[in-house]
């Protein structure tokens, strides 16, 4: 992993690369997956996205980071990180007044 700090870090292992690749994102990342016989004869299979939002309460510093993984717009996994305790919270979610991650 790189020395840079990102809330989301993605490792890619693929037959297309001789070595694994990786990259970090700060707020949102999206991948569109196509399947078929070639680049010109392929069809959209899925859209995979991950988002990170910081939550704060009582006008203090952000206390939580909420991570949301979606496939084709449907939430498949959600996780919350407590930035003060520096640990993941067990399946904790908060109401989203901003319209979704």
Number of C-alpha atoms within 10 A of each C-alpha: 11 9 5 7 11 13 15 16 13 13 11 12 12 10 8 8 9 8 10 11 12 12 13 16 15 13 15 14 15 13 11 12 12 15 12 11 9 9 9 7 9 12 13 10 12 14 15 17 19 20 21 20 19 16 18 12 9 6 6 8 12 15 15 22 19 21 21 21 19 17 16 12 11 12 15 10 12 17 16 22 21 16 15 10 10 10 11 15 14 10 10 11 13 9 7 10 6 6 6 10 18
